[in-house]
Amino acid sequence: MMSSVFYSEGLRFSCIGCGRCCTIPDGVVFLEGEDIRNLAQYLGISEEEFLRKYTRTEGKFVVLNDFPNGGCIFYRRDKGCVVYP
């Protein structure tokens, strides 16, 4: 029997830009310190502002906010991800 959550030590994958992860209902994008620094820098705002505007906490994890349909706030169907070139 599995005694811990399968992602307890994080998930590692490489984005292929398909948008599937970004548009599924109830999808969650977990962020680490490096992600937060990079996204804040890309957007030209402080890490604190980025955290306040674009994230929430779920348990011990920081995750991106999403649209009411569950899609990522940085994904556009016509452009793809607007923060991950």
C-alpha positions as CSV (number, residue, x, y, z in Angstrom):
1,M,0.0,0.0,0.0
2,M,1.2,3.5,-0.8
3,S,1.6,5.5,2.4
4,S,2.4,8.9,0.9
5,V,1.1,11.1,-1.9
6,F,2.9,10.2,-5.2
7,Y,4.0,13.8,-5.8
8,S,5.1,14.5,-2.2
9,E,8.7,15.1,-3.5
10,G,7.6,17.1,-6.5
11,L,6.8,16.4,-10.1
12,R,9.4,16.6,-12.8
13,F,8.5,17.0,-16.4
14,S,9.4,19.0,-19.5
15,C,6.8,21.2,-21.1
16,I,6.1,20.4,-24.7
17,G,3.7,23.3,-25.2
18,C,0.6,21.3,-26.0
19,G,-1.7,23.1,-23.4
20,R,-3.2,19.9,-22.1
21,C,-2.0,20.3,-18.5
22,C,-2.9,24.0,-18.6
23,T,-6.6,23.6,-19.7
24,I,-7.9,20.6,-17.7
25,P,-10.6,21.3,-15.1
26,D,-9.1,21.2,-11.6
27,G,-5.6,21.2,-12.9
28,V,-2.9,22.5,-10.6
29,V,0.4,24.1,-11.4
30,F,2.8,23.8,-8.5
31,L,5.5,26.5,-8.1
32,E,8.9,26.4,-6.4
33,G,11.1,29.3,-5.4
34,E,12.9,29.3,-8.8
35,D,9.6,29.3,-10.7
36,I,8.4,32.3,-8.6
37,R,11.6,34.3,-9.1
38,N,11.6,33.6,-12.9
39,L,7.9,34.4,-13.4
40,A,8.1,37.6,-11.3
41,Q,11.2,38.7,-13.2
42,Y,9.6,37.9,-16.6
43,L,6.5,39.9,-15.6
44,G,8.6,42.8,-14.2
45,I,7.2,42.7,-10.7
46,S,8.4,41.7,-7.3
47,E,8.1,38.2,-6.0
48,E,5.8,39.4,-3.3
49,E,3.5,41.1,-5.9
50,F,3.6,37.9,-8.0
51,L,2.6,35.8,-5.0
52,R,-0.2,38.1,-4.0
53,K,-1.7,38.5,-7.5
54,Y,-1.2,35.1,-9.2
55,T,-0.9,32.4,-6.5
56,R,-2.6,30.7,-3.6
57,T,-1.5,28.1,-1.2
58,E,-2.8,24.5,-1.0
59,G,-1.5,22.8,2.1
60,K,2.2,23.4,2.0
61,F,2.3,24.1,-1.8
62,V,2.2,27.4,-3.7
63,V,0.1,27.0,-6.8
64,L,-1.0,29.3,-9.7
65,N,-4.5,30.7,-9.6
66,D,-6.7,29.5,-12.3
67,F,-9.8,30.6,-14.2
68,P,-13.2,29.5,-13.0
69,N,-13.1,26.7,-15.7
70,G,-9.9,25.4,-14.1
71,G,-7.5,26.6,-16.8
72,C,-4.2,28.3,-16.1
73,I,-4.4,32.1,-15.9
74,F,-1.3,32.3,-18.2
75,Y,-2.5,30.1,-21.0
76,R,-4.3,31.5,-24.1
77,R,-5.8,29.1,-26.6
78,D,-4.7,31.3,-29.5
79,K,-1.1,31.9,-28.2
80,G,-0.3,29.1,-25.8
81,C,1.5,29.9,-22.6
82,V,2.2,33.6,-22.3
83,V,4.9,33.3,-19.6
84,Y,6.8,30.1,-20.8
85,P,8.3,30.9,-24.1
